[in-house]
Amino acid sequence: MSYLKSGIAIAFGLLILAPSAQAMPLAPLPLDGMTTQIAYGCGPGRTRVRGVCVARTTIRHTRRHVRRELRRTY
């Protein structure tokens, strides 16, 4: 029974360590014309507004707030 527990523990340890071995490439990626810059380097779901990275949801919420304020002034 102890062999079974030790075998399971070893298998579990190998499963934890295996993905980390693939985390970093061995060599830097070549910079040829195939690389495309996406969203100006801000990341997914973000865009640049006046040179600052802003979430797209922030833009939408700001726009909604302005519309609500304009409706209240009439």
C-alpha positions as CSV (number, residue, x, y, z in Angstrom):
1,M,0.0,0.0,0.0
2,S,2.8,2.4,0.7
3,Y,4.2,1.8,-2.8
4,L,0.9,2.9,-4.2
5,K,0.9,6.1,-2.2
6,S,4.5,6.9,-3.1
7,G,3.8,6.2,-6.8
8,I,0.9,8.6,-6.7
9,A,3.0,11.2,-4.9
10,I,5.7,10.9,-7.5
11,A,3.2,11.1,-10.4
12,F,1.6,14.2,-8.8
13,G,5.0,15.9,-8.4
14,L,5.9,15.2,-12.0
15,L,2.6,16.6,-13.2
16,I,3.2,19.8,-11.3
17,L,6.8,20.2,-12.6
18,A,6.1,19.3,-16.2
19,P,4.3,22.4,-17.4
20,S,6.9,24.8,-15.9
21,A,9.6,23.2,-18.2
22,Q,7.7,24.5,-21.2
23,A,7.1,28.0,-19.8
24,M,10.0,29.8,-21.4
25,P,11.4,29.3,-24.9
26,L,15.1,28.3,-25.3
27,A,15.9,31.1,-27.8
28,P,14.4,34.5,-28.4
29,L,11.8,34.7,-31.1
30,P,12.9,36.1,-34.4
31,L,11.6,39.6,-35.3
32,D,10.6,39.3,-38.9
33,G,7.7,40.9,-40.7
34,M,5.3,38.3,-39.4
35,T,4.9,39.9,-36.0
36,T,1.9,42.2,-35.6
37,Q,1.6,44.8,-32.8
38,I,-1.9,44.5,-31.3
39,A,-3.8,47.3,-29.5
40,Y,-0.6,49.4,-29.4
41,G,0.9,47.1,-26.7
42,C,-1.8,47.7,-24.2
43,G,-3.0,44.1,-24.0
44,P,-6.3,42.4,-24.7
45,G,-9.4,44.5,-23.9
46,R,-7.5,47.7,-23.8
47,T,-6.7,50.5,-26.2
48,R,-4.8,53.8,-26.2
49,V,-6.6,57.1,-25.6
50,R,-4.3,60.2,-25.7
51,G,-1.3,58.0,-25.2
52,V,-2.6,56.2,-22.2
53,C,-3.7,52.5,-22.1
54,V,-7.4,52.4,-21.0
55,A,-9.8,49.5,-20.7
56,R,-12.6,49.6,-23.4
57,T,-15.2,49.2,-20.6
58,T,-13.9,52.5,-19.1
59,I,-14.5,54.3,-22.4
60,R,-18.0,52.8,-22.6
61,H,-18.9,53.7,-19.0
62,T,-17.6,57.3,-19.5
63,R,-19.7,57.7,-22.7
64,R,-22.8,56.5,-20.9
65,H,-22.2,58.8,-18.0
66,V,-21.9,61.8,-20.3
67,R,-25.1,60.8,-22.1
68,R,-27.0,60.6,-18.8
69,E,-25.7,64.0,-17.7
70,L,-26.8,65.5,-21.0
71,R,-30.3,64.1,-20.5
72,R,-30.6,65.6,-17.0
73,T,-29.7,69.1,-18.1
74,Y,-32.7,69.4,-20.5
